[in-house]
Amino acid sequence: MNHRFRKVRIVLLQILVLNFVVALAKIIYGRLTNTLSMESDGYHSLIDGISNITGLVGIQIASRPPDKQHPYGYRKYETLSAIIISFFLILVGFEIITNAIGRFRADVSPDVTSISFAIMILTMIINFLVTRYEHKQGDELNSEVLIADSMHTKSDIFLSLSVIAGLVAIELGYPIIDPVISLIIAVVIFRAGYSIIRQNADTLLDTAQIDEEEICTLVKSVSGIKECHKIRSRGTNDTIQIDLHIKVRPDMRIDNAHSVAHDVERDLKNKYPGVKDVTIHIEPAKRESK
């Protein structure tokens, strides 16, 4: 396992412990006090922990070196893990909606205490620190899993604020606010899940990573190249593969054409640090008529 994957794994393990602590505090006390919004927020935090486990499994597979069956490596398993995380989120959202509808029909009054407020404020502070740390590490390590995980951990902050507002409303004599806040939490969860799917689906569908015109402009600046076409790019931010065809002078020697292709590969990797592999097909340009 290379340095990048080890770093991502360490971050996920650290966040996993904090997420479970936060989740258990909310769920246990939410149940003890019949506060559905607090319990729902706890389940949202719990899914963060499950997401961490999913990410750890994905990272372990993605760190494998390329082989005959997977010549491009296993990097997309990390992207796939991020999408699996989103489906966990959606399932939890449906569960919260079901519980909220049941609470509307039942005559249950939550028991709000000073401990309720203390738990929510403390866990909100933890989530804020976790989000900043995880997103920063995700950017530095170009990790879809860390960035995806930090996105719905960030939503915990806003959800905690809404739960605190709900606790105040309950104290003022409006217990109906409790299931209403739970429904809001479910909507936020659905939105986070959709956002993760949308961002990572492009990678699985081999959406172009670099603009074709940008690549062609750079390639044509290399001495000896007359034209470039059939340009394709795919992959993730830090493992981009590029395929292209270049046309060189028809009288150019094979060794010189090969050297030109190396220059193209070098320039592309210098310009775009995420480029790991460049496949170049060399063609002779048409002879100019005299």
Sine and cosine of phi, psi and omega as CSV:
sin_phi,cos_phi,sin_psi,cos_psi,sin_omega,cos_omega
0.00,0.00,0.81,-0.58,-0.07,-1.00
-0.97,0.23,0.07,-1.00,-0.11,-0.99
-0.87,0.50,-0.67,0.75,-0.04,-1.00
-0.87,0.49,-0.76,0.65,-0.04,-1.00
-0.91,0.42,-0.58,0.81,0.05,-1.00
-0.89,0.45,-0.66,0.75,0.01,-1.00
-0.90,0.44,-0.70,0.72,0.01,-1.00
-0.88,0.48,-0.66,0.75,0.00,-1.00
-0.90,0.44,-0.67,0.74,0.02,-1.00
-0.88,0.47,-0.69,0.72,0.01,-1.00
-0.88,0.48,-0.71,0.71,-0.01,-1.00
-0.89,0.47,-0.64,0.77,0.02,-1.00
-0.91,0.42,-0.66,0.75,0.02,-1.00
-0.89,0.46,-0.72,0.69,-0.02,-1.00
-0.93,0.38,-0.56,0.83,0.00,-1.00
-0.85,0.53,-0.74,0.68,-0.01,-1.00
-0.88,0.48,-0.73,0.68,-0.02,-1.00
-0.90,0.43,-0.64,0.77,0.00,-1.00
-0.89,0.45,-0.65,0.76,0.00,-1.00
-0.93,0.36,-0.60,0.80,0.05,-1.00
-0.89,0.46,-0.75,0.67,0.00,-1.00
-0.88,0.47,-0.71,0.70,-0.05,-1.00
-0.89,0.46,-0.74,0.67,-0.03,-1.00
-0.89,0.46,-0.62,0.78,0.02,-1.00
-0.87,0.49,-0.71,0.71,-0.02,-1.00
-0.94,0.34,-0.71,0.70,-0.07,-1.00
-0.91,0.42,-0.75,0.66,-0.05,-1.00
-0.89,0.45,-0.76,0.65,-0.04,-1.00
-0.96,0.29,-0.51,0.86,0.07,-1.00
-0.89,0.47,-0.65,0.76,0.03,-1.00
-0.95,0.32,-0.65,0.76,0.00,-1.00
-0.88,0.48,-0.53,0.85,-0.05,-1.00
-0.96,-0.26,0.11,0.99,-0.02,-1.00
0.84,0.54,0.53,0.85,0.00,-1.00
-0.99,-0.13,0.99,-0.14,-0.09,-1.00
-0.90,0.44,-0.63,0.78,-0.02,-1.00
-0.90,0.44,-0.63,0.77,0.02,-1.00
-0.93,0.37,-0.68,0.74,0.03,-1.00
-0.90,0.44,-0.67,0.74,0.01,-1.00
-0.89,0.46,-0.66,0.75,0.05,-1.00
-0.89,0.46,-0.57,0.82,0.05,-1.00
-0.91,0.42,-0.63,0.78,0.05,-1.00
-0.91,0.41,-0.56,0.83,0.06,-1.00
-0.90,0.44,-0.63,0.78,0.06,-1.00
-0.94,0.35,-0.58,0.81,0.01,-1.00
-0.90,0.44,-0.63,0.78,0.01,-1.00
-0.92,0.40,-0.44,0.90,0.12,-0.99
-0.87,0.49,-0.67,0.74,0.02,-1.00
-0.91,0.41,-0.67,0.74,0.05,-1.00
-0.89,0.45,-0.60,0.80,0.05,-1.00
-0.88,0.48,-0.64,0.77,0.03,-1.00
-0.87,0.49,-0.67,0.75,0.01,-1.00
-0.90,0.43,-0.69,0.72,0.05,-1.00
-0.86,0.50,-0.68,0.73,0.02,-1.00
-0.89,0.46,-0.62,0.78,0.01,-1.00
-0.90,0.45,-0.66,0.75,0.04,-1.00
-0.90,0.43,-0.69,0.72,0.01,-1.00
-0.88,0.47,-0.67,0.75,0.00,-1.00
-0.90,0.44,-0.65,0.76,-0.01,-1.00
-0.87,0.49,-0.66,0.75,0.00,-1.00
-0.96,0.27,-0.68,0.74,-0.06,-1.00
-0.90,0.43,-0.38,0.92,-0.05,-1.00
-0.98,0.19,-0.13,0.99,0.00,-1.00
-0.91,0.42,0.57,-0.82,0.04,-1.00
-0.96,0.26,0.33,-0.94,0.03,-1.00
-0.86,0.51,0.50,-0.87,0.08,-1.00
-0.65,-0.76,-0.12,-0.99,-0.06,-1.00
-0.89,0.45,-0.63,0.78,-0.02,-1.00
-0.98,0.18,-0.41,0.91,-0.02,-1.00
-0.76,-0.65,0.95,0.31,-0.08,-1.00
-0.90,0.45,-0.38,0.93,0.03,-1.00
-1.00,-0.08,0.12,0.99,0.02,-1.00
1.00,0.06,-0.14,-0.99,-0.08,-1.00
-0.92,-0.38,0.31,0.95,-0.14,-0.99
-0.84,0.55,-0.54,0.84,-0.07,-1.00
-0.95,0.32,-0.21,0.98,0.08,-1.00
-0.89,0.45,-0.51,0.86,0.06,-1.00
-0.92,0.40,-0.66,0.75,0.05,-1.00
-0.90,0.43,-0.67,0.75,0.03,-1.00
-0.88,0.47,-0.62,0.79,0.04,-1.00
-0.88,0.47,-0.63,0.77,0.02,-1.00
-0.88,0.47,-0.62,0.79,0.02,-1.00
-0.94,0.33,-0.62,0.79,0.06,-1.00
-0.87,0.49,-0.62,0.79,0.06,-1.00
-0.83,0.55,-0.66,0.75,-0.05,-1.00
-0.90,0.43,-0.59,0.81,0.02,-1.00
-0.93,0.36,-0.57,0.82,0.11,-0.99
-0.87,0.50,-0.68,0.73,0.00,-1.00
-0.86,0.50,-0.71,0.70,-0.04,-1.00
-0.89,0.45,-0.65,0.76,0.03,-1.00
-0.89,0.46,-0.68,0.74,0.04,-1.00
-0.90,0.44,-0.62,0.79,0.03,-1.00
-0.86,0.51,-0.69,0.72,0.02,-1.00
-0.91,0.42,-0.61,0.79,0.02,-1.00
-0.90,0.44,-0.66,0.75,0.01,-1.00
-0.91,0.42,-0.65,0.76,0.01,-1.00
-0.88,0.47,-0.68,0.74,0.02,-1.00
-0.87,0.50,-0.70,0.71,0.02,-1.00
-0.91,0.41,-0.61,0.79,-0.01,-1.00
-0.91,0.42,-0.68,0.73,0.02,-1.00
-0.88,0.47,-0.64,0.77,0.04,-1.00
-0.90,0.43,-0.58,0.82,0.00,-1.00
-0.94,0.35,-0.55,0.83,0.05,-1.00
-0.87,0.48,-0.55,0.84,-0.05,-1.00
-1.00,0.08,-0.38,0.93,-0.05,-1.00
-1.00,-0.10,0.45,-0.89,0.02,-1.00
-0.98,-0.17,0.99,0.16,-0.04,-1.00
-0.86,-0.51,0.76,-0.66,0.01,-1.00
-0.93,-0.37,0.90,-0.44,0.00,-1.00
-0.89,0.45,0.49,-0.87,0.02,-1.00
-0.96,-0.28,0.98,-0.17,-0.04,-1.00
-1.00,-0.01,0.77,-0.64,0.01,-1.00
-0.78,-0.62,0.10,-0.99,0.05,-1.00
-0.91,0.41,-0.47,0.88,0.04,-1.00
-0.92,0.40,-0.57,0.82,0.04,-1.00
-0.85,0.53,-0.74,0.67,0.00,-1.00
-0.91,0.41,-0.64,0.77,-0.02,-1.00
-0.89,0.45,-0.69,0.73,-0.01,-1.00
-0.90,0.44,-0.70,0.71,-0.04,-1.00
-0.91,0.42,-0.67,0.75,-0.02,-1.00
-0.93,0.37,-0.69,0.73,-0.01,-1.00
-0.90,0.44,-0.72,0.70,-0.01,-1.00
-0.92,0.39,-0.51,0.86,0.04,-1.00
-0.91,0.41,-0.65,0.76,0.04,-1.00
-0.90,0.43,-0.68,0.74,0.02,-1.00
-0.88,0.47,-0.70,0.72,0.00,-1.00
-0.89,0.45,-0.60,0.80,0.03,-1.00
-0.89,0.46,-0.72,0.70,0.00,-1.00
-0.92,0.39,-0.65,0.76,0.01,-1.00
-0.89,0.46,-0.71,0.70,-0.03,-1.00
-0.87,0.50,-0.74,0.67,-0.02,-1.00
-0.89,0.46,-0.70,0.71,-0.03,-1.00
-0.91,0.41,-0.72,0.69,-0.08,-1.00
-0.93,0.37,-0.66,0.75,-0.01,-1.00
-0.92,0.38,-0.62,0.78,0.03,-1.00
-0.89,0.46,-0.70,0.72,0.03,-1.00
-0.92,0.40,-0.59,0.81,0.03,-1.00
-0.89,0.45,-0.66,0.75,0.04,-1.00
-0.91,0.40,-0.69,0.72,-0.05,-1.00
-0.93,0.38,-0.57,0.82,-0.07,-1.00
-0.99,-0.17,0.04,1.00,-0.04,-1.00
0.78,0.62,0.76,0.65,-0.06,-1.00
-0.96,-0.29,0.90,-0.43,0.05,-1.00
-0.90,0.44,-0.58,0.81,-0.03,-1.00
-0.90,0.44,-0.74,0.68,-0.01,-1.00
-0.90,0.43,-0.67,0.75,-0.01,-1.00
-0.92,0.39,-0.69,0.72,0.02,-1.00
-0.89,0.46,-0.68,0.74,-0.01,-1.00
-0.92,0.40,-0.62,0.79,-0.01,-1.00
-0.93,0.37,-0.45,0.89,-0.03,-1.00
-0.91,0.42,-0.72,0.69,0.00,-1.00
-1.00,0.07,-0.26,0.97,0.20,-0.98
-0.93,0.36,-0.60,0.80,0.06,-1.00
-0.88,0.47,-0.60,0.80,0.00,-1.00
-0.90,0.43,-0.41,0.91,0.06,-1.00
-0.86,0.51,-0.55,0.83,-0.02,-1.00
-0.89,0.46,-0.75,0.66,-0.02,-1.00
-0.93,0.36,-0.58,0.81,0.04,-1.00
-0.91,0.40,-0.63,0.78,0.03,-1.00
-0.89,0.45,-0.62,0.78,0.06,-1.00
-0.89,0.45,-0.65,0.76,0.01,-1.00
-0.93,0.37,-0.59,0.81,0.04,-1.00
-0.91,0.40,-0.66,0.75,0.04,-1.00
-0.88,0.48,-0.68,0.74,0.06,-1.00
-0.88,0.47,-0.62,0.79,0.04,-1.00
-0.91,0.41,-0.62,0.79,0.04,-1.00
-0.89,0.46,-0.64,0.77,0.05,-1.00
-0.89,0.45,-0.68,0.73,0.00,-1.00
-0.90,0.45,-0.63,0.77,0.03,-1.00
-0.89,0.45,-0.67,0.74,0.03,-1.00
-0.89,0.46,-0.52,0.85,0.00,-1.00
-0.99,0.12,-0.01,1.00,0.08,-1.00
0.98,-0.20,0.40,0.92,0.01,-1.00
-0.82,-0.57,0.95,0.32,-0.04,-1.00
-0.91,0.42,-0.33,0.94,0.01,-1.00
-0.89,0.46,-0.36,0.93,0.01,-1.00
-0.90,0.43,-0.48,0.88,-0.06,-1.00
-0.85,0.53,-0.83,0.56,0.04,-1.00
-0.93,0.37,-0.47,0.88,0.04,-1.00
-0.89,0.45,-0.70,0.72,0.04,-1.00
-0.88,0.47,-0.60,0.80,0.03,-1.00
-0.88,0.47,-0.64,0.77,0.03,-1.00
-0.91,0.42,-0.62,0.79,0.05,-1.00
-0.89,0.46,-0.66,0.75,0.03,-1.00
-0.87,0.50,-0.67,0.74,0.00,-1.00
-0.88,0.48,-0.66,0.75,0.01,-1.00
-0.89,0.45,-0.68,0.74,0.02,-1.00
-0.89,0.46,-0.64,0.77,0.01,-1.00
-0.90,0.44,-0.70,0.71,0.03,-1.00
-0.86,0.51,-0.67,0.74,-0.03,-1.00
-0.90,0.44,-0.67,0.74,0.01,-1.00
-0.90,0.44,-0.66,0.75,0.02,-1.00
-0.88,0.47,-0.70,0.72,0.02,-1.00
-0.89,0.46,-0.67,0.75,-0.02,-1.00
-0.88,0.47,-0.66,0.75,0.00,-1.00
-0.92,0.40,-0.68,0.74,0.02,-1.00
-0.88,0.48,-0.72,0.70,-0.05,-1.00
-0.88,0.47,-0.66,0.75,-0.06,-1.00
-0.94,0.33,-0.58,0.81,-0.11,-0.99
-0.99,-0.10,-0.30,0.95,0.02,-1.00
-0.89,0.45,-0.57,0.82,0.00,-1.00
-0.85,0.52,-0.60,0.80,0.00,-1.00
-0.93,0.37,-0.70,0.71,0.00,-1.00
-0.92,0.39,-0.47,0.88,-0.01,-1.00
-1.00,-0.01,0.14,0.99,0.03,-1.00
0.85,0.53,0.67,0.75,0.09,-1.00
-0.91,0.42,0.60,-0.80,-0.03,-1.00
-0.83,0.56,0.75,-0.66,-0.02,-1.00
-1.00,-0.02,-0.45,0.89,-0.03,-1.00
-0.74,-0.67,0.65,-0.76,0.00,-1.00
-0.86,0.51,0.74,-0.67,-0.04,-1.00
-0.87,0.50,-0.65,0.76,-0.01,-1.00
-0.91,0.42,-0.61,0.79,0.03,-1.00
-0.88,0.48,-0.70,0.71,0.00,-1.00
-0.89,0.46,-0.71,0.70,-0.04,-1.00
-0.89,0.46,-0.65,0.76,0.02,-1.00
-0.88,0.48,-0.68,0.73,0.01,-1.00
-0.92,0.39,-0.70,0.72,-0.04,-1.00
-0.89,0.46,-0.68,0.73,-0.05,-1.00
-0.94,0.34,-0.23,0.97,0.06,-1.00
-0.98,0.20,-0.20,0.98,0.03,-1.00
-0.98,0.20,0.75,-0.66,-0.03,-1.00
-0.87,0.49,0.74,-0.67,0.05,-1.00
0.98,-0.21,-0.20,0.98,-0.03,-1.00
-0.99,-0.12,0.79,-0.61,-0.01,-1.00
-1.00,-0.06,-0.57,0.82,-0.12,-0.99
-0.35,-0.94,0.40,-0.92,0.11,-0.99
-0.64,-0.77,0.53,-0.85,-0.01,-1.00
-0.34,-0.94,-0.02,-1.00,-0.05,-1.00
0.76,0.65,0.78,0.62,-0.04,-1.00
-1.00,0.01,0.78,-0.63,0.04,-1.00
-0.68,-0.73,0.59,-0.81,0.10,-1.00
-0.66,-0.75,0.52,-0.85,0.00,-1.00
-0.37,-0.93,0.02,-1.00,0.04,-1.00
0.93,-0.36,-0.40,-0.92,0.03,-1.00
-0.93,-0.37,0.07,-1.00,-0.08,-1.00
-0.83,0.57,-0.58,0.82,-0.08,-1.00
-0.95,-0.32,0.07,1.00,0.06,-1.00
-0.64,-0.77,0.95,0.32,-0.05,-1.00
-1.00,-0.05,0.70,-0.71,0.11,-0.99
-0.93,-0.36,0.69,-0.72,0.00,-1.00
-0.83,-0.56,0.72,-0.69,0.13,-0.99
-0.87,-0.50,0.67,-0.74,0.05,-1.00
-0.35,-0.94,0.32,-0.95,0.09,-1.00
-0.93,-0.36,0.67,-0.75,0.08,-1.00
-0.83,-0.56,0.53,-0.85,0.06,-1.00
-0.92,-0.39,0.78,-0.63,-0.01,-1.00
-0.88,-0.47,0.13,-0.99,0.01,-1.00
-0.83,0.56,0.68,-0.74,-0.05,-1.00
-0.91,0.42,-0.37,0.93,0.00,-1.00
-1.00,-0.08,0.11,0.99,-0.03,-1.00
-0.96,0.30,0.70,-0.72,0.03,-1.00
-0.93,0.38,0.45,-0.89,-0.06,-1.00
-0.87,0.49,-0.67,0.75,-0.02,-1.00
-0.91,0.41,-0.58,0.82,0.06,-1.00
-0.93,0.36,-0.65,0.76,0.04,-1.00
-0.89,0.45,-0.61,0.79,0.04,-1.00
-0.90,0.43,-0.63,0.78,0.02,-1.00
-0.91,0.41,-0.63,0.78,0.04,-1.00
-0.89,0.46,-0.66,0.75,0.02,-1.00
-0.88,0.47,-0.63,0.78,0.05,-1.00
-0.90,0.44,-0.62,0.78,0.03,-1.00
-0.89,0.46,-0.65,0.76,0.02,-1.00
-0.89,0.46,-0.73,0.68,0.00,-1.00
-0.87,0.49,-0.69,0.72,0.01,-1.00
-0.88,0.48,-0.71,0.70,-0.03,-1.00
-0.92,0.40,-0.61,0.79,0.02,-1.00
-0.91,0.41,-0.67,0.75,0.00,-1.00
-0.94,0.34,-0.55,0.84,0.05,-1.00
-0.94,0.34,-0.63,0.78,-0.03,-1.00
-0.96,0.29,-0.65,0.76,-0.04,-1.00
-0.84,-0.54,0.99,-0.13,-0.07,-1.00
-0.84,0.54,-0.41,0.91,-0.02,-1.00
-0.97,0.24,-0.17,0.99,-0.03,-1.00
-0.96,0.27,0.84,-0.55,-0.01,-1.00
-0.93,-0.38,-0.41,0.91,-0.06,-1.00
-0.58,-0.82,0.73,-0.68,0.02,-1.00
-0.77,-0.64,0.86,-0.51,0.05,-1.00
-0.95,-0.31,0.86,-0.52,-0.11,-0.99
-0.86,-0.50,0.79,-0.61,0.09,-1.00
-0.97,-0.24,0.83,-0.56,-0.07,-1.00
-0.99,-0.13,0.76,-0.65,0.01,-1.00
-0.78,-0.62,0.49,-0.87,0.08,-1.00
-0.99,0.17,0.69,-0.73,0.06,-1.00
-0.97,0.22,0.34,-0.94,0.03,-1.00
-0.91,0.40,0.63,-0.78,0.03,-1.00
-0.93,0.37,0.68,-0.73,0.02,-1.00
-0.96,0.26,0.74,-0.67,-0.02,-1.00
-0.95,0.30,0.64,-0.77,-0.03,-1.00
-1.00,0.05,0.00,0.00,0.00,0.00
